[in-house]
Amino acid sequence: MKTPILAATAALLVAAAFAAAALAYVDCADAPALCAQEGVFSLPVLRFYVHGQLALEYARSFSLQQVLGDIEQVLALAADG
């Protein structure tokens, strides 16, 4: 299963680029009720929150470089606002 490897890679990239970001990983096989509660029915899903509000969401197919660029834009907008 490659999901834990992807999660670890994403965590390293995000931590290196955005040191203040907190990361969480949920394995839907271990926590199906939580995934259903959050509306996660296909994997992988990546969500990024700013000040407790969902700012970005990716499902199934996405590039980590695209995600990092989008996070950068969202954080710049959040800093301006």
C-alpha positions as CSV (number, residue, x, y, z in Angstrom):
1,M,0.0,0.0,0.0
2,K,1.5,3.3,-1.1
3,T,-0.8,5.7,0.8
4,P,1.4,5.9,4.0
5,I,4.4,6.7,1.7
6,L,2.5,9.4,-0.1
7,A,1.4,10.8,3.3
8,A,5.0,10.8,4.6
9,T,6.3,12.5,1.4
10,A,3.5,15.1,1.6
11,A,4.2,15.7,5.3
12,L,8.0,16.2,4.6
13,L,7.3,18.6,1.7
14,V,4.7,20.7,3.6
15,A,6.8,20.8,6.7
16,A,9.9,22.0,4.8
17,A,7.9,24.7,2.9
18,F,5.5,25.7,5.7
19,A,7.0,25.1,9.1
20,A,3.9,26.5,11.0
21,A,1.5,24.0,9.3
22,A,0.0,21.3,11.4
23,L,-0.5,18.0,9.6
24,A,-2.9,15.1,10.4
25,Y,-3.3,11.7,8.6
26,V,-6.4,9.6,8.9
27,D,-6.5,6.0,7.6
28,C,-10.1,5.5,6.5
29,A,-9.7,1.7,7.0
30,D,-9.0,2.4,10.7
31,A,-11.6,5.2,11.1
32,P,-14.4,4.7,8.7
33,A,-17.0,6.6,10.8
34,L,-14.8,9.7,10.9
35,C,-14.2,9.5,7.1
36,A,-18.0,9.1,6.5
37,Q,-18.7,12.0,8.9
38,E,-16.3,14.2,6.9
39,G,-17.7,13.1,3.5
40,V,-14.6,11.2,2.4
41,F,-15.6,8.3,0.2
42,S,-12.8,8.2,-2.3
43,L,-9.1,8.2,-1.6
44,P,-6.7,9.9,-1.4
45,V,-8.2,13.2,-0.1
46,L,-6.1,16.2,1.0
47,R,-7.7,19.1,2.8
48,F,-6.0,22.3,3.9
49,Y,-7.6,24.5,6.5
50,V,-6.8,28.2,7.3
51,H,-8.1,29.5,10.6
52,G,-10.4,26.5,10.9
53,Q,-12.0,27.0,7.5
54,L,-11.5,24.7,4.5
55,A,-9.4,26.5,2.0
56,L,-8.3,23.8,-0.4
57,E,-9.4,20.3,-1.1
58,Y,-8.0,17.7,-3.5
59,A,-9.4,14.2,-4.3
60,R,-8.1,11.2,-6.2
61,S,-5.5,12.7,-8.4
62,F,-3.3,15.7,-7.7
63,S,0.3,16.8,-7.8
64,L,2.2,17.7,-4.6
65,Q,3.9,20.6,-6.5
66,Q,0.4,22.0,-7.4
67,V,-0.7,21.6,-3.8
68,L,2.4,23.4,-2.5
69,G,1.8,26.2,-4.9
70,D,-1.8,26.5,-4.0
71,I,-1.0,26.5,-0.3
72,E,1.5,29.3,-0.9
73,Q,-1.2,31.4,-2.6
74,V,-3.8,30.7,0.1
75,L,-1.4,31.6,2.9
76,A,-0.4,34.8,1.1
77,L,-4.1,35.8,0.8
78,A,-4.7,35.0,4.4
79,A,-1.7,37.1,5.5
80,D,-3.1,40.1,3.4
81,G,-6.6,39.7,4.9
